[in-house]
Structures are given as C-alpha cells and as structure tokens.
Amino acid sequence: MITKAVADCIEESVLCWFATVSKDVAPNVSPKEAFMYDGNGKIFVANIASPKTQTNLQYCDRVCVSFINVFTQRGYKVEGVAQLLKKHSRGFEDAHAKLVAMIGDVF
C-alpha cells in the first residue's frame, strides 16, 4: 500500500532501485531515473535500456522498488507485482503520457 509518506518520498526522490529475479533466481537491481506515483496505487517506472529487467519480468512479475530522499536520508521499499506495458498494452498511453510530461520525450 502506498501511504502519503511513501508517495511523498517517491515525489522527492531522484533515483530508485528496481529489483527483479531471473529465471535462475539470480537477483538483478537496476537504477531508474524515470518513475512516478500515479496517485491511484500504481508506480510507473520507465524501462530505459534495461534488457535484464524486461527479460526477468517475463519469468517472475514480483518486484521490489526502493526509494530514498538523499537530503533527509529517509526511504521506503515497496514490494508488489509488476506489469510490463508495451505500446499496444492497455494503460500504456496513460502511463507514457504521465512520464513524458514529467521527463520529456528524450528517451
């Protein structure tokens, strides 16, 4: 569950760590710069140059996302189930538009 404190931390953080596991159960942690809380219980994370993350999600959709506000040294870990949205996936347009509004369309 995303509390107000977690949502605030997501908003104030500039980097998060997205953890997955491979089909061989090897851990993978990937830093992400483009992410946001949608206000409705979902965290959008842009998949920019992360082939292992994308491949791992095909085997196991359970993930962990960790955020830290470097100025307050407070952070949170959020565990859940990821859904990989592709261009023609339901919900892609909304998630994509929100991320582009935040970071632009450079990526």
N, C-alpha and C positions, 0 to 999 in steps of 0.2 A: 504494500500500500504506500502511495506517495503522500506523505504528510506535507504540511506547509513548510516545515523546516527543511525537508528533503527537496521540495520544489524550489525553495529559495537558494539552496546550495547549488542545485543544478544551474539556476539562472546566473549565479555569481562565479561559477567555475569556468575556466578556460580550456580545460583538458579533462577527459575522463579515460578510464581504462575499461575495455570491453573484453571480458574473459569468456572463452569457449573451450570445448574439448574436441579433439579429433576422434575419428572412428577407432583409433588405437588407444584412446583415453589419455592422450598427451595434452597437457594444458597449453593454451595459447592466450596471451594477453596482448591486446593491440591498443595503442593510444589513439584516441579520437578527438578531433578538434571541433567537429560539426555535430552538435547534438542539442536537443531541447526537450523540455517537458511540454506536452500539448495541453495541459490543464484538465485532461479527462482520463488520467490514469495511464497514459502511454508516454514513453520516452522515445523520441525519434533520434536515430543515430545514422549519420550519413556513412555509406560504405565507400570510402575513397581509398583506392589502392590497397585493399585488404583481401587478397585472394584466400588466405588461410581462414579468415573469419567466415567468409561466404561458404567455403567448402565445408567447414566444420558445422555450420548451421544445417547442412543437409543431413548430417548424421545425428546431431543432438541439438534440439532447439532450446535447451536450458542454458541460461547465461547469467553472468554477474556483471554489473556495471558499477564502477566505483568513481565517486566524485570527491574532490577536496577543494575547499576555498583556501588558496595559499596564503591569504592575508590573515585569516582567522585561525588557520590550522585545524579546521573542523571539516569533517567529511562524512559521507554515507556510502553504504554498499546496498545496492538494490539487486535482488535476485528475481528471476522470472523466466518467462518463455518468450523467445524472440520469433518474430515473423519477418522473413525476408520479402520486402516489397520490390517487385520488378516493375518496369514501365507499364505493363498492362494489368498489374495486380490491382484489386480493389483497395482503395485507400492511398495508392501511390501518389496521385495528383495532389491530394491534400497535404500529405507529408512533405512531398517535394516542394510545393509552393511555400510552406512554412519555413523550411530550411533555406530555400533560396532567398526569401525575404530577410532572413537573419544574416546569411553569409555571402549572398550574391550568387551568381551562376558561373563563377570561375571554374568550379570543379564539375 
